[in-house]
Amino acid sequence: MSDHLLLCDFAIGAEVEMALTRPGVRPPEATPYSCPDRASFDDALLDFLGQNGHPHLIGVAISSRGWERKGVLQLPHEGMSIVRDDIRALLGVQRVNLVNNFVARALAIPRLKPNEVEKICGDDAMDEQVIAVLGPHHGLGLAALAPDGAGSWTAIPCEGGHSDLPVTTDREWQVRNMMAKHHGHVARESAISLEGLVQVWQALSELEGDEVVRKAPEEIVALASIGDPRAQEAVRLSMGWLAAMASDVGLILGARGGIYLTGDLMDLIGDLFDADAFCERYTDKGRLSRYVAEIPVFKTLANQLEIIGLATLFD
């Protein structure tokens, strides 16, 4: 019986995606399970393995929002935790990796095929240089990959999405201050995420003296697509802040291996994404504008990046 790896990623809410693969083999499309609590997760693991013939496992990798600490991966919004020793006992396998979901996404980047990325701007990526991965998703993820000099990568977990939101125009200052009035600290993810787009929309509504009606991100993007000025401004502001953060990350990390944008907000905006406006803001870095302009920015097109990345932990 072949040795297999079990890969699990906790998506937003109670959904878990599971896949089986072998070392060195890219995993197939994952199977979703609903797991609202720890008991249902254990049941799902056993059911999935049973459905696949009870393969012999040599390793398990589980990713989620949150951080592993002393063998425990705490899922902040789901209200449960994954304990490494519990998984070992349940599945009879010694090696169990617990990983932040955005670190898993970052690990997938070197394994993507040419048709799974789309270049936005910049020159060619340099070999053996730092790669940065930036994700406007339900939050704003950030991780990096550093070459280890032996053909592999070391993942660097970051929490840059919670850094302060900078402003460069009067309009950005107005929006930022309006958000601060209601939420206190204004982090970058307060404007560059699905929920961030909503907060920017609400701030614009209040600035114009209109009733603040909460709209879903999908509603805002739909309005923008039919020419609604406020919705278009909300998208434009959010993407401008994303471009500014991408260039900041490029400078801070020296990410000459490229910056990769990934996440549901990018997918939702789709054709509304203004590449020219993004590149103009991205390269606006004074005397280091040329340095930043040489760093390529890509958008990822592949699905289930976490599952792809988790498999690399066993190569």
N, C-alpha and C positions, 0 to 999 in steps of 0.2 A: 504494500500500500504506500503511495507517495506521501511524502511529508508536505503538509499544507500550513498556510498562514491564515488566521482569521482576522479580518479587518472590520472595525466598527466605527462609525462616526455619528455622534449625536448632532442632528441638525437642529434648527430652531424648534422650540416646543418639544413635543414628545416623540418625534420621529427619529428612528435610528436606521441607518443604512449599513448593511452587512455584505461582505464579499469574501470569497475564498480564492486564494491563489497559491502559487509555489514560489520559493525564493528566486528572484531574478525575472519573474514573469509579471507583466502588467496585468492587474486584476480586471476581471470582466465587470459589466454593469452590476451595481450593487442592488440588493433586495431591501425594500423598506419594511420596517416593522413599527407599530405604534407601541411605545413603552412609557406610559405616564408615571411609572414608579419602578423602584429597584426590582421588586419581585417579577414584574412583567418583563423587565430586561433580561433577567436570568432565564425566564421561560422562553423568551425569544431566541436567546443564544442556543439553548438546547434544541428548540424546534428547527432552527436554521441548520444546525449541524445534522440533525436527524433527516431533514429533507434532502441533504446532500451526502447521505450515506455514511455518516459518522466518520469523517476522515481523521487520520492521525495528525494531530496538531503539534508543531514544533515552536509556535509562537503566536501571540495575540497582540494586537495593537488597537487601542481605543482612543479616539480624539473627541474633544468637546471644548466649548468655551470654558474658560476657567484655567486653573493651574494645578499641576501635580505637586503635592507637598507631602513628603514622608510616606509615599506609597498610596496617597489618596488623591483622586481627581474629583474636585468639588464642582458640581454643575450649578452655577449660581442662580439661574432662573428656574430650573426644573426642580429645585428643592431636594436633590438627592446627591449621593456621592458614590463613586466607583472605587473600591478598595482592591489594590493589587492582590493581596493575599486571598481575598474572597474569590476572585476570578481564577487564581491558581487552583484553589480547592475545588471549585465548581467544574472546571474543565480539565484538570489534571495536567496542566502545562506549566513549566517553570518560568519561561520568559514571557512577561506581560509588560508592554510599553504603554504608558499613559501620557498623552501628548495634547498640548493645546491645539485646537482645530486650525488656527492660522499658521502655526508651525507646520502642520501636516500639509496645508495648502502650499506653503513655500517649498517644501521638499518635492512637490510634484513638478515644479517649473522645469528643472533640467530634463525631465522625462517627456515633456510635451512634444508632439510632432509639429513640423512646420505649419501645417494647416490648422493647428489648434491655438495659434497666436496671430494677432493682427498688429502690425506696427502703426503707431500713431505719429511719432516724430523721432528725431535723433539720428545719429550715425549707427554704424554696426556695433554690436556688443563686443566688448573685449573679453578674451579668454582669461580664465584664472583671476577674475575680479569679482568683487562683491555684487550680489544680486539682491535687490530689494523688492518686496511684494507688498502691495498696498491695496486694501480691500474695503471699499464703501459698501457695507452689507447691512445687517441689522445693527451692527455697531461699525466701528472703523478699525479694521485689523491692520497690523503692521508686523512684518517679520523679515529677516534677512538670511542670506546664505553666504557663508565665507568659504572659499576654496581651502582644502586642507593640504594641498600640495601633492596629493597622491591620487588625484582623479575623483575624489568624493567631496562632499560638502558638509559643513557644520552649520546647523540651524541656530539662529540667534533670535530668541523670542523678544518682542518689544511691546510696549503699551503706548506707542506714540499717538494713537487715536484719542487719548485722554489729555494730550498736551494742549496748551492754550490756543484758542482760535485767534490768529493774527488778522489785522485789517490794514488795507492800503488805500481805501477810498472812503469818501464821506458816507456813501450809501452802505458800505460794509459796516462802518462804525455805527450807523443808525440801527441796522439790523442786529448787530452784536449786542448793543446796549439794550434793545428791546427784549432780546432773549435773556440777558442777564437779569433784567427786572423780574422775570418770572421764574428763572431757574438757578440764579446765583452764578456759579462758575460755568463759563461757556467753553467747553472743550471743542476740539476740532470735529469730533464725531457729532456734536450738536448741530452741525451744518452739513456734514459730509457722510451721510448714511440715509437709509430709508426714513427713519424717524427724524433725522436732521433736515431732510427736505420738507417734511411736514412743519417743523419748527420755523424754518425760514419762511415758508408760506404764511404761517400764522403771524410772524413778526411783520411781514409786509402788509398784511391785512390791517393790523393794528396801526401801523404807521400811516396808512391811508384813511384812518378813521372809520373803517368798516367793521361790521360785526365779525368777530373771529369765530368762524365755523371750522371745526376740525374736518379735514379731508384726508383720505388715505393717499399714500404715495401714488398709487395707480390712478387715482382721480386727478391729482395734480398734473401728472405726466399726460394724461388724456386731454386735459384742458390746454396744456402747452402745445400739444400736437395740432390743435384746431385754432391756435393763434391767440389764446388768452394772455394778455400782457403780463399779469401778475404771475401766472404759472410759469411763463417763459423766463421771467426775471428770477424766480426761485430756482429754476434749473440752472440758469446762467451763473448765479451766485454760488451755488453748491459746487458746480464744476470748476469755477474759478478758484475757489478755495482748495479743491482737490489738486489742481495744477500747481498751485503755490506750495502745497505740502509735498507733492512729488519732487519738485526741485529742491526743497529743503532737505528731504530725505536723501536725494542724490548727493548733496553737498556734505551732509553730516556723516553719511556712511561711505562716501567715495564710491558710489554704486555704479561703477563703469561697466559692470556686467549686464546692466539694464534694470529698468524699473517696470514691474508688471502690475497692471491694474486688474482686479478681479472682484466679483461680488454682484449681488442682486441689483444694486442701484445702477450699475453700469448696464446690466442686461435690460432693466426696465426702461432706462432712458433711450437706449437703442439709437435710432436715426436722429434723435434730437441732440446727440452729442456733437458739439461743434469742435472739430479737431483743430481748425485754424486758431480759434480763440484760446483753446487749451494750450497750444504750443506757444502762442504769444505770451501768455501768462507764465508758462513753465520756464521759458528762457529769460524772463525779466529778472536778472540777478546781477545787475550792475557790471562791475569789471570781471566777474566770473560767469557772465552770460554765455561765453563761448564754451567754457568748461561744461556747463550744464547742457548746452545745445548738443554736445557730442554724446551725451548719455541717452541711449534709446529708451523710449517708453512703448510698452506693448499692452494690448488688451488680451486677456485669455478668453478662449472660446470653448474650452473643454468642460465637460460636466464632471461632477464628483471628484474634484481635485483632492479632497482630503483622503479619499480611498486610494488614489494613485500615490499620494505622498506617503501614506502609512506603509505601503508595501516596500518602499525604499529603505526602511529601517532594518530590513533583514537581508539586504544585498551584501 
